[in-house]
Amino acid sequence: MDQSLPLVVIAMEAEAAPVRKKLNLTGEGNPLAEGISARLWSNESVHVVINGSDARFGVDAIGTLPASLTTLLAIEKTNPKIVISAGTCGGFTARDGFIGEIILANRCVFHDRRIPLKGFMNYGVGDFHVADLDEIAERLGFRMGTVSTGDSLDSQPSDLDFMNSVTTVAKDMEAAAVAWVSALKEVPFTALKVTTDLVDGEITTEDEFVTNLQYASNRLSEGILSLVHELKDFRTE
Ligand code: ADE
């Protein structure tokens, strides 16, 4: 297996379809393990893996649990030079976010793991190492900022307080789980997110998400194509 390719980890099929199209990844993809719905596509420049759909509920297996399992299996299969958690996110009007904005992580945390026990606070937040891609982000015109992960689409007041305290610009449901596994496997990590909805805006998250999912996923495909191209010379830090 080529050791020098990026691995892109995506949760939803609707997010992944335009990305695969842009990267010329065709076919059904390959399963990663028996009983696991994740599927992997590879070509000469990139690997893309998706979580697949939940066998019981028949919906995309979104959230941190499937993300960590998929990432572990895909890293073991592909031995990538970098892992990219890619997908859609909630943005913030308070920080000038807008629908379709492309964000590259320079920090990655959990926002809903409140564990006020000695020693467990930092474990809960995670604050995972993120590859230094500032120059690439500047060249591509991507915003850099904190990507913050939780297992809910909505935002409870305590989550919002925490996200404000770390200046979150992208709220998602997978990145920190992907970062945790990447760290375990000692593979560099980043996250590329595109805004579908504004967490502090007027419209309900679920309505805004559905309205903008296709547009944001198209933007994601453009962002991923550019990032993969820029990462051609990326070497392990
Ligand atoms: N993905 C897209 N929008 C999101 C939001 N508001 N929260 C979590 N994940 C998201």
Residues whose N, C-alpha, C, O or C-beta is under 5 A from the ligand:
A	BS01	ADE	T88 C89 G90 S152 L153 K171 D172 M173 T196 D197 T205
